[in-house]
């Protein structure tokens, strides 16, 4: 149980996923979660649905929070944090969910004596299967880092990652659901071509991807070893694998992710 007040400025999908995970896991008393969103109806809905405390302003959340989540769009987060910086307590830990906003930019806005953590969750957090990178600045203690990791573990998995690897995180986790959705859609299209009804094709394709991912996570085996287990000599699977290799499947994925990482780097400098 986290005996701290946790504040959220901005209450979109990601904040809702975090709040839902915290409450479902019994990690925090709902009344100790303070929220403020610029949409008044969102504050009321969250208070009624979860028993969280709806604040009247972002400043009020900042004053109350021991851990403050900045969960607004990247293009406005620095302005929002600047407006509440004077309301923060000295020991308040600020957690930024804004993609592309560096620890240095956050420190320039909040002060270089401020404990700041940069995190990057992905959209599967919305179904309790998120993968989140946690990047603390040097002022954050190990215990505080563990608390932030625990918060994100409540709706998936989280791991501490150095900031220089953040563009790799974008490629392999943040943006990756889009490539997986395309893969599922393509496999389903092929099944439909083979006569399977569309809804059933999506179910089979999506479950195959989910189950395969679970095998990687649970068995600890190398993905190539798991692939070899499916490929019978002279069988159907190796035929499909041959075509994927001919069409440059792996190279296409690597090239796409390199482009994604390069774009992430360019955006963080702009």
CORSULTA-V681129 format. One record per pair of residues at least 4 apart in sequence whose ideal C-beta (glycine too) atoms are under 8 Angstrom apart, sorted by the first residue. I is the first residue (numbers start at 1). J is the second residue. D is the distance in Angstrom with one decimal. If there is no record, write none. Layout:
i: {I;I}
j: {J;J}
d: {D;D}
This chain:
i: {1;1;1;1;2;2;2;2;2;2;2;4;4;4;4;4;5;5;5;5;5;5;5;6;6;6;6;6;6;6;6;6;6;6;7;7;7;7;7;7;7;7;7;7;7;7;8;8;8;8;8;8;8;8;8;8;8;9;9;9;9;9;9;9;9;9;9;9;10;10;10;10;10;10;10;10;10;10;11;11;11;11;11;11;11;11;11;11;11;12;12;12;13;13;13;14;14;14;14;14;15;15;15;15;15;15;16;16;17;17;17;17;17;17;17;18;18;18;18;18;18;18;18;18;19;19;19;19;19;19;20;20;20;21;21;21;21;21;21;21;21;21;22;22;22;22;22;23;23;23;23;23;24;24;25;27;27;27;28;28;29;30;30;30;31;31;31;32;33;33;33;34;34;34;34;34;34;34;34;35;35;35;35;35;35;35;35;36;36;36;36;36;36;36;36;37;37;37;39;40;41;42;43;43;43;44;44;45;46;46;46;47;47;47;47;53;55;55;55;56;57;58;58;58;58;59;59;59;59;60;60;61;61;61;62;62;62;62;62;62;63;63;63;65;65;66;66;66;66;67;67;67;67;67;67;68;68;68;68;68;68;69;69;70;70;70;70;70;70;70;70;71;72;72;72;72;73;73;74;74;74;74;76;77;77;77;77;78;78;78;78;78;79;80;81;81;81;81;81;81;82;82;84;85;85;85;88;88;88;88;91;92;92;93;93;93;93;93;93;94;94;94;94;94;94;95;95;95;95;95;96;96;96;96;96;96;97;97;97;99;99;99;99;99;100;100;100;101;101;101;101;102;102;102;102;103;103;103;103;103;103;104;105;106;106;106;106;107;107;107;107;107;108;110;110;113;114;115;115;115;115;115;116;116;116;116;117;117;117;117;117;117;117;117;118;118;118;118;119;119;119;119;119;119;119;120;120;120;120;120;120;120;120;121;121;121;121;121;121;122;122;122;122;122;122;122;123;123;124;124;124;124;124;125;125;125;125;125;126;128;128;129;129;130;130;130;130;130;131;131;131;131;132;132;132;132;132;133;133;133;133;133;133;133;133;134;134;134;134;134;134;134;134;135;135;135;135;135;136;136;136;136;136;140;140;141;142;143;144;145;145;146;147;148;148;149;149;149;149;150;151;152;152;152;153;153;161;161;161;165;166;166;166;167;167;167;167;167;167;168;168;169;169;170;170;170;170;170;171;171;171;171;171;171;171;172;172;175;175;176;177;178;179;179;179;180;180;181;182;183;183;184;184;184;184;184;185;185;186;187;187;187;187;188;188;188;188;188;188;189;189;190;191;191;191;191;191;192;192;192;192;196;196;196;197;198;199;200;201;202;203;204;205;206;207;208;209;210;211;212;212;213;214;215;215;215;216;216;216;219;221;221;222;223;224;225;226;227;227;230;231;231;231;231;232;232;232;233;234;235;236;237;238;239;240;241;242;243;244;244;245;245;247;248;249;250;251;252;253;254;255;256;257;258;259;260;261;262;263;264;265;266}
j: {26;27;28;29;6;22;27;28;147;150;151;28;32;66;67;147;32;33;34;64;65;66;67;22;28;32;33;34;65;66;67;68;69;151;33;34;35;36;55;61;62;64;65;67;68;69;15;18;19;33;34;35;36;61;68;69;71;36;58;61;62;68;69;70;71;72;80;84;15;36;37;38;69;70;71;72;73;80;15;16;19;35;36;37;39;42;43;46;71;16;37;71;17;123;126;18;71;97;121;125;19;35;37;69;71;97;20;46;21;121;125;126;128;130;155;22;69;71;121;125;151;152;154;155;23;33;35;46;50;52;24;50;155;25;27;125;128;151;152;154;155;156;27;28;33;151;154;27;28;30;33;50;154;155;154;150;151;154;32;33;33;50;51;52;51;52;53;53;50;52;53;52;53;54;55;60;61;64;65;43;46;47;52;53;54;55;61;43;54;55;56;57;58;60;61;42;43;46;43;44;45;46;47;54;55;48;54;49;50;52;54;51;52;53;54;64;60;61;64;60;61;62;80;83;84;63;83;84;87;64;87;65;68;84;68;84;85;87;88;92;87;88;89;88;92;89;91;92;93;92;93;95;147;148;151;84;88;92;93;94;95;95;97;77;80;81;94;95;96;97;98;97;76;77;80;98;77;98;98;99;100;101;80;81;96;98;101;82;101;105;106;109;83;84;85;94;96;106;109;110;109;110;88;109;110;111;92;94;110;114;115;114;115;115;116;117;140;144;148;106;110;114;115;116;117;116;117;118;119;148;101;106;116;117;118;119;119;120;121;120;170;174;264;267;264;267;268;105;106;118;268;106;118;163;268;107;116;118;135;137;163;108;109;110;114;116;118;111;112;114;116;137;112;114;116;139;139;136;137;139;140;144;136;137;139;140;134;135;136;137;140;144;145;148;135;136;163;166;132;133;134;135;148;152;158;132;133;135;166;169;170;173;174;125;130;131;132;152;156;130;131;132;173;174;176;177;130;177;129;130;131;156;177;129;130;132;155;156;130;155;156;155;156;152;155;156;157;158;156;157;158;173;152;156;157;158;159;158;159;160;161;165;166;169;173;145;148;149;152;158;159;160;161;160;161;162;163;166;140;144;145;148;160;144;145;145;146;147;148;149;160;150;151;152;158;153;158;159;160;154;158;156;157;158;157;158;165;166;169;169;170;264;268;171;261;262;264;265;268;172;261;173;174;174;175;260;261;264;175;176;257;258;260;261;264;176;257;179;260;180;181;182;183;253;256;184;209;185;186;187;209;188;202;205;206;209;189;205;190;191;201;205;208;192;198;201;202;204;205;193;201;194;196;200;201;204;205;196;197;198;201;200;201;204;201;202;203;204;205;206;207;208;209;210;211;212;213;214;215;216;226;217;218;219;221;226;221;223;226;226;225;226;226;227;228;229;230;231;241;237;235;237;238;241;236;237;238;238;238;239;240;241;242;243;244;245;246;247;249;250;249;250;252;252;253;254;255;256;257;258;259;260;261;262;263;264;265;266;267;268;269;270}
d: {7.1;6.3;6.9;7.9;7.1;7.8;5.4;4.9;6.2;7.4;7.4;7.7;7.1;3.8;5.8;7.7;4.9;7.7;6.2;5.2;5.4;5.1;7.6;7.2;6.1;6.5;5.2;7.2;6.4;7.1;4.9;8.0;7.2;7.8;7.7;4.4;7.3;7.8;7.8;4.0;6.7;6.0;3.0;7.1;4.6;6.6;4.7;7.5;7.0;7.2;7.1;4.6;7.3;7.0;7.9;4.7;5.6;5.6;4.8;5.6;7.4;7.0;7.0;5.7;6.5;6.3;6.1;7.0;6.0;8.0;6.1;8.0;7.8;7.1;3.9;3.9;8.0;7.7;4.5;6.6;7.9;5.0;7.6;3.9;8.0;5.1;7.0;5.9;7.1;7.0;7.7;6.5;6.3;7.8;5.9;6.5;5.9;5.8;5.9;6.5;6.1;7.2;8.0;6.6;4.5;8.0;6.0;7.4;6.3;7.4;4.3;5.2;7.9;6.9;5.5;6.3;7.0;7.9;7.9;7.5;6.6;7.5;7.8;6.9;6.3;5.9;7.4;7.1;6.2;6.5;5.9;7.6;6.9;6.0;8.0;7.7;6.6;7.6;7.9;3.7;3.1;7.9;4.9;4.9;6.9;6.4;5.6;7.8;7.1;5.5;7.6;5.7;7.2;7.9;4.2;6.9;7.1;5.7;5.6;6.2;7.9;5.4;3.9;5.3;6.3;7.2;5.7;7.7;7.5;4.2;6.7;7.2;4.9;8.0;5.3;7.5;4.8;4.9;6.1;6.1;5.6;7.8;5.5;7.2;5.9;6.7;6.9;6.6;7.4;4.4;7.6;6.2;5.0;6.8;4.6;4.2;5.5;7.9;7.4;6.5;6.1;6.3;6.3;3.9;7.5;6.3;6.5;5.9;5.8;5.5;6.6;7.2;5.8;7.0;4.2;7.9;4.0;4.7;7.3;5.5;7.4;6.3;6.4;6.7;5.2;6.4;7.5;5.4;4.5;6.5;7.9;5.8;6.9;7.6;6.0;3.9;8.0;3.9;5.1;7.5;4.8;7.7;7.5;7.9;5.9;7.5;7.3;6.2;6.9;7.3;4.8;6.3;7.3;7.5;7.9;8.0;6.9;5.6;7.1;5.1;6.8;4.9;6.5;5.2;6.6;5.5;6.4;6.9;4.8;6.6;6.5;4.8;5.3;5.2;5.3;7.3;6.9;7.2;4.1;5.5;5.4;5.5;5.6;6.0;6.4;4.2;5.8;6.2;6.9;6.4;7.5;4.8;6.5;6.8;6.2;7.0;7.8;7.0;5.3;5.8;5.1;7.9;6.6;6.9;5.3;6.8;4.5;7.3;7.5;7.6;7.4;8.0;7.5;4.7;7.7;6.5;6.7;5.6;7.5;7.1;6.1;6.2;6.9;5.1;7.3;7.8;4.7;7.9;5.9;6.2;5.9;5.6;6.8;7.2;5.2;7.0;5.7;7.6;6.8;6.4;7.2;6.8;7.9;8.0;6.9;4.7;4.7;5.4;6.3;7.3;7.8;7.0;7.4;7.1;6.1;6.1;5.8;5.4;6.8;5.0;5.9;6.3;6.6;5.9;7.9;4.9;7.0;6.9;4.9;6.4;6.2;6.8;7.8;4.3;6.6;7.2;7.2;7.7;6.9;4.7;4.8;6.7;7.5;4.8;7.6;7.3;6.3;6.7;4.7;7.3;5.9;7.8;7.2;5.3;4.4;7.9;6.9;7.5;5.7;6.5;5.4;7.1;7.0;6.8;8.0;6.5;4.7;8.0;6.8;5.4;7.0;7.2;5.4;4.7;4.9;7.5;4.2;6.5;7.7;5.8;5.6;7.4;5.2;5.3;7.1;5.9;7.8;5.3;4.2;5.2;7.1;6.6;6.2;7.4;2.9;7.1;5.3;5.7;7.8;4.7;6.2;7.8;5.2;6.9;5.4;3.3;7.2;7.9;5.9;5.4;7.5;4.8;4.0;6.7;7.3;4.2;7.7;7.5;6.5;7.8;4.0;7.8;6.9;4.4;7.0;6.7;5.4;5.4;6.6;5.5;6.8;5.1;6.8;7.2;5.7;6.8;5.0;6.7;3.6;7.3;4.9;7.3;7.3;4.9;5.5;7.0;6.4;6.6;6.7;6.4;6.3;6.2;6.6;6.8;7.8;6.0;4.7;7.4;6.6;7.0;7.9;6.8;7.8;3.6;6.4;5.1;5.2;6.9;5.8;6.2;6.7;7.5;7.8;6.7;4.3;7.9;4.4;5.1;7.7;5.9;6.3;5.3;6.1;4.3;5.7;6.3;6.4;4.2;6.2;7.1;4.1;7.6;4.5;4.5;7.2;5.8;6.8;7.4;5.1;6.2;6.1;6.6;6.5;7.0;6.6;6.4;6.3;6.3;6.3;6.4;7.0;6.3;7.0;4.7;5.3;5.8;6.4;7.9;6.7;6.6;7.8;4.1;7.4;6.3;7.0;3.9;4.9;7.7;4.5;6.4;7.7;6.6;4.2;7.9;3.8;6.4;6.7;5.9;7.6;5.6;5.2;5.5;4.6;7.3;6.7;6.7;6.6;6.3;6.1;5.8;6.1;6.3;6.7;6.2;5.9;6.2;6.3;6.5;6.6;6.9;7.5;6.5;5.7;5.4;7.6;5.7;7.5;5.8;6.6;7.0;4.6;5.3;7.3;6.2;6.4;6.8;7.3;6.5;7.3;5.0;6.6;4.7;4.4;6.3;7.8;6.7;7.3;7.6;7.3;7.3;6.8;6.2;6.3;7.0;6.4;6.3;6.3;6.2;3.9;7.9;6.6;7.5;7.7;5.3;6.7;6.3;6.0;6.1;6.4;6.3;6.5;6.4;6.2;6.3;6.4;6.5;6.5;6.4;6.3;6.5;6.8;6.5}
